């Protein structure tokens, strides 16, 4: 499910949120939605809850903040640790993982 941020949320306001005593309404809605999804998986699907939440955000304060709000171990998703390989091109030239991630992002933005 996609969750759109309000139009007035910027990178600067996002960085300030972990310092707030009370999360903004949109974040409370997101947290409640995640918790409902976890409850559904546990109660209706008889599945175990995730052991941890992986976030692609690079702000440690956010990772800690969301872990606290969800009461779930949370850490940064590091694709370079998950994808330990080199992509072989014809002619035995190697393309590094950094280039593969950039190419994948460019293709996604182009709609491929």
ChimeraX commands (.cxc) that place a marker at each C-alpha (Angstrom):
marker #1 position 0.00,0.00,0.00 radius 0.5
marker #1 position 1.31,3.46,-0.83 radius 0.5
marker #1 position 1.17,6.28,1.68 radius 0.5
marker #1 position 1.47,9.82,0.36 radius 0.5
marker #1 position 3.02,12.50,2.52 radius 0.5
marker #1 position 1.10,15.75,2.95 radius 0.5
marker #1 position 2.08,18.46,0.45 radius 0.5
marker #1 position 3.60,20.66,3.16 radius 0.5
marker #1 position 6.11,18.02,4.34 radius 0.5
marker #1 position 9.66,18.78,3.24 radius 0.5
marker #1 position 13.00,17.13,3.95 radius 0.5
marker #1 position 13.65,19.73,6.65 radius 0.5
marker #1 position 10.34,19.06,8.42 radius 0.5
marker #1 position 10.98,15.33,8.19 radius 0.5
marker #1 position 14.34,15.74,9.91 radius 0.5
marker #1 position 12.67,17.62,12.78 radius 0.5
marker #1 position 9.91,15.09,13.45 radius 0.5
marker #1 position 11.96,12.68,15.63 radius 0.5
marker #1 position 12.51,15.57,18.08 radius 0.5
marker #1 position 8.77,16.14,18.57 radius 0.5
marker #1 position 7.00,14.87,21.67 radius 0.5
marker #1 position 3.89,13.92,19.70 radius 0.5
marker #1 position 4.07,12.63,16.13 radius 0.5
marker #1 position 2.11,14.61,13.52 radius 0.5
marker #1 position -1.32,13.25,12.57 radius 0.5
marker #1 position -0.15,11.84,9.23 radius 0.5
marker #1 position 2.59,9.84,10.98 radius 0.5
marker #1 position 0.16,8.59,13.61 radius 0.5
marker #1 position -2.06,7.38,10.74 radius 0.5
marker #1 position 0.89,5.61,9.10 radius 0.5
marker #1 position 1.94,3.94,12.37 radius 0.5
marker #1 position -1.65,2.82,13.03 radius 0.5
marker #1 position -1.86,1.38,9.51 radius 0.5
marker #1 position 1.39,-0.56,9.98 radius 0.5
marker #1 position 0.18,-1.87,13.34 radius 0.5
marker #1 position -3.16,-2.94,11.82 radius 0.5
marker #1 position -1.27,-4.78,9.09 radius 0.5
marker #1 position 0.84,-6.57,11.69 radius 0.5
marker #1 position -2.27,-7.45,13.73 radius 0.5
marker #1 position -3.99,-8.80,10.61 radius 0.5
marker #1 position -1.01,-10.99,9.77 radius 0.5
marker #1 position -0.84,-12.31,13.30 radius 0.5
marker #1 position -4.55,-12.81,13.98 radius 0.5
marker #1 position -6.10,-13.58,10.59 radius 0.5
marker #1 position -3.23,-15.17,8.73 radius 0.5
marker #1 position -1.66,-16.93,11.75 radius 0.5
marker #1 position 1.72,-15.57,10.74 radius 0.5
marker #1 position 4.59,-14.44,12.89 radius 0.5
marker #1 position 5.29,-10.73,13.12 radius 0.5
marker #1 position 8.45,-9.45,11.46 radius 0.5
marker #1 position 11.54,-9.72,13.63 radius 0.5
marker #1 position 12.64,-6.23,12.57 radius 0.5
marker #1 position 11.74,-3.38,10.27 radius 0.5
marker #1 position 14.21,-2.35,7.56 radius 0.5
marker #1 position 14.04,1.28,6.43 radius 0.5
marker #1 position 15.69,2.81,3.40 radius 0.5
marker #1 position 15.95,6.22,5.07 radius 0.5
marker #1 position 19.49,7.33,5.97 radius 0.5
marker #1 position 18.55,9.35,9.05 radius 0.5
marker #1 position 19.46,7.40,12.21 radius 0.5
marker #1 position 17.10,9.54,14.30 radius 0.5
marker #1 position 14.18,8.42,12.11 radius 0.5
marker #1 position 15.17,4.77,12.36 radius 0.5
marker #1 position 15.26,4.97,16.16 radius 0.5
marker #1 position 12.06,7.04,16.29 radius 0.5
marker #1 position 10.02,4.63,14.16 radius 0.5
marker #1 position 11.37,1.68,16.11 radius 0.5
marker #1 position 10.16,3.32,19.31 radius 0.5
marker #1 position 6.73,4.19,17.87 radius 0.5
marker #1 position 6.25,0.66,16.53 radius 0.5
marker #1 position 7.92,-1.07,19.46 radius 0.5
marker #1 position 9.92,-3.10,16.96 radius 0.5
marker #1 position 13.65,-3.42,16.29 radius 0.5
marker #1 position 14.40,-1.14,13.36 radius 0.5
marker #1 position 17.52,-0.72,11.26 radius 0.5
marker #1 position 18.65,0.83,8.02 radius 0.5
marker #1 position 18.30,-1.30,4.92 radius 0.5
marker #1 position 21.72,-1.54,3.34 radius 0.5
marker #1 position 21.37,-3.07,-0.09 radius 0.5
marker #1 position 25.11,-3.24,-0.54 radius 0.5
marker #1 position 25.25,-5.68,2.40 radius 0.5
marker #1 position 22.36,-7.73,1.06 radius 0.5
marker #1 position 23.64,-7.89,-2.51 radius 0.5
marker #1 position 27.24,-8.99,-2.29 radius 0.5
marker #1 position 27.99,-9.68,-5.90 radius 0.5
marker #1 position 29.47,-8.23,-9.03 radius 0.5
marker #1 position 27.58,-8.18,-12.31 radius 0.5
marker #1 position 29.60,-9.70,-15.14 radius 0.5
marker #1 position 29.40,-7.99,-18.49 radius 0.5
marker #1 position 30.42,-9.63,-21.77 radius 0.5
marker #1 position 34.17,-9.33,-22.41 radius 0.5
marker #1 position 34.82,-10.13,-18.71 radius 0.5
marker #1 position 34.42,-6.53,-17.60 radius 0.5
marker #1 position 32.82,-5.99,-14.21 radius 0.5
marker #1 position 30.24,-3.40,-13.36 radius 0.5
marker #1 position 30.25,-2.46,-9.69 radius 0.5
marker #1 position 27.18,-2.69,-7.47 radius 0.5
marker #1 position 27.12,1.12,-7.16 radius 0.5
marker #1 position 26.49,1.40,-10.89 radius 0.5
marker #1 position 23.85,-1.33,-10.81 radius 0.5
marker #1 position 21.88,0.50,-8.13 radius 0.5
marker #1 position 22.11,3.76,-10.06 radius 0.5
marker #1 position 21.04,2.05,-13.27 radius 0.5
marker #1 position 18.13,0.37,-11.50 radius 0.5
marker #1 position 16.97,3.70,-10.08 radius 0.5
marker #1 position 17.21,5.37,-13.48 radius 0.5
marker #1 position 15.21,2.59,-15.13 radius 0.5
marker #1 position 12.55,2.81,-12.41 radius 0.5
marker #1 position 12.23,6.56,-12.94 radius 0.5
marker #1 position 11.96,5.99,-16.69 radius 0.5
marker #1 position 9.11,3.53,-16.12 radius 0.5
marker #1 position 10.88,0.32,-17.18 radius 0.5
marker link #1:1,2 radius 0.2
marker link #1:2,3 radius 0.2
marker link #1:3,4 radius 0.2
marker link #1:4,5 radius 0.2
marker link #1:5,6 radius 0.2
marker link #1:6,7 radius 0.2
marker link #1:7,8 radius 0.2
marker link #1:8,9 radius 0.2
marker link #1:9,10 radius 0.2
marker link #1:10,11 radius 0.2
marker link #1:11,12 radius 0.2
marker link #1:12,13 radius 0.2
marker link #1:13,14 radius 0.2
marker link #1:14,15 radius 0.2
marker link #1:15,16 radius 0.2
marker link #1:16,17 radius 0.2
marker link #1:17,18 radius 0.2
marker link #1:18,19 radius 0.2
marker link #1:19,20 radius 0.2
marker link #1:20,21 radius 0.2
marker link #1:21,22 radius 0.2
marker link #1:22,23 radius 0.2
marker link #1:23,24 radius 0.2
marker link #1:24,25 radius 0.2
marker link #1:25,26 radius 0.2
marker link #1:26,27 radius 0.2
marker link #1:27,28 radius 0.2
marker link #1:28,29 radius 0.2
marker link #1:29,30 radius 0.2
marker link #1:30,31 radius 0.2
marker link #1:31,32 radius 0.2
marker link #1:32,33 radius 0.2
marker link #1:33,34 radius 0.2
marker link #1:34,35 radius 0.2
marker link #1:35,36 radius 0.2
marker link #1:36,37 radius 0.2
marker link #1:37,38 radius 0.2
marker link #1:38,39 radius 0.2
marker link #1:39,40 radius 0.2
marker link #1:40,41 radius 0.2
marker link #1:41,42 radius 0.2
marker link #1:42,43 radius 0.2
marker link #1:43,44 radius 0.2
marker link #1:44,45 radius 0.2
marker link #1:45,46 radius 0.2
marker link #1:46,47 radius 0.2
marker link #1:47,48 radius 0.2
marker link #1:48,49 radius 0.2
marker link #1:49,50 radius 0.2
marker link #1:50,51 radius 0.2
marker link #1:51,52 radius 0.2
marker link #1:52,53 radius 0.2
marker link #1:53,54 radius 0.2
marker link #1:54,55 radius 0.2
marker link #1:55,56 radius 0.2
marker link #1:56,57 radius 0.2
marker link #1:57,58 radius 0.2
marker link #1:58,59 radius 0.2
marker link #1:59,60 radius 0.2
marker link #1:60,61 radius 0.2
marker link #1:61,62 radius 0.2
marker link #1:62,63 radius 0.2
marker link #1:63,64 radius 0.2
marker link #1:64,65 radius 0.2
marker link #1:65,66 radius 0.2
marker link #1:66,67 radius 0.2
marker link #1:67,68 radius 0.2
marker link #1:68,69 radius 0.2
marker link #1:69,70 radius 0.2
marker link #1:70,71 radius 0.2
marker link #1:71,72 radius 0.2
marker link #1:72,73 radius 0.2
marker link #1:73,74 radius 0.2
marker link #1:74,75 radius 0.2
marker link #1:75,76 radius 0.2
marker link #1:76,77 radius 0.2
marker link #1:77,78 radius 0.2
marker link #1:78,79 radius 0.2
marker link #1:79,80 radius 0.2
marker link #1:80,81 radius 0.2
marker link #1:81,82 radius 0.2
marker link #1:82,83 radius 0.2
marker link #1:83,84 radius 0.2
marker link #1:84,85 radius 0.2
marker link #1:85,86 radius 0.2
marker link #1:86,87 radius 0.2
marker link #1:87,88 radius 0.2
marker link #1:88,89 radius 0.2
marker link #1:89,90 radius 0.2
marker link #1:90,91 radius 0.2
marker link #1:91,92 radius 0.2
marker link #1:92,93 radius 0.2
marker link #1:93,94 radius 0.2
marker link #1:94,95 radius 0.2
marker link #1:95,96 radius 0.2
marker link #1:96,97 radius 0.2
marker link #1:97,98 radius 0.2
marker link #1:98,99 radius 0.2
marker link #1:99,100 radius 0.2
marker link #1:100,101 radius 0.2
marker link #1:101,102 radius 0.2
marker link #1:102,103 radius 0.2
marker link #1:103,104 radius 0.2
marker link #1:104,105 radius 0.2
marker link #1:105,106 radius 0.2
marker link #1:106,107 radius 0.2
marker link #1:107,108 radius 0.2
marker link #1:108,109 radius 0.2
marker link #1:109,110 radius 0.2
marker link #1:110,111 radius 0.2
marker link #1:111,112 radius 0.2
view
